[in-house]
Amino acid sequence: MLAERIDVKRDNNMPHFRYMIPKKIFDRITALCKDSKSGSISWGQMYAERKESFAVVTNFEVNEVLSENEGHERPHSWMKLKKTKIKTTRKLKEEQGYDIVWEFHTHPSGSSELHEIDLKILNYLSVGVMVIVTEKDVVGWYYDKRSTKKPIIEKMIFEVYESP
Ligand SMILES: [Zn+2]
């Protein structure tokens, strides 16, 4: 039903995979930036489901522990960061049954570009997606340097749609 409805609006010139986010979730997640009085960064997980050539965001969760004290500081341990990320993602997929799990964090500054530290993290991970949330946008960055000298970096635009 959902995919059908989105299909109507589909642009034939865009055969690529598309990323959709319901307006209700978009409003809640972007509000994290508005609510951040101190300008502090919120980190968390964003969940999505694959439906044909679409990935539809179903929910998100803020990781309170990390958000309190993590900004764009250089990670204390790169290895620990990678291990934690792999472990958390696997657990969420296997135990909670999530289809797609992306890490996201807010940029209360308003920039949807990757911060220097964000790039360093992706570079360390070799491949992955980092979702940046600003007051106005939800943008994903796909990074892959496994088979090329220069990393492949693709911007994932999340399209907002009205859900019932
Ligand atoms: Zn960042």
Residues whose N, C-alpha, C, O or C-beta is under 5 A from the ligand:
A	BS01	ZN	H115 D118
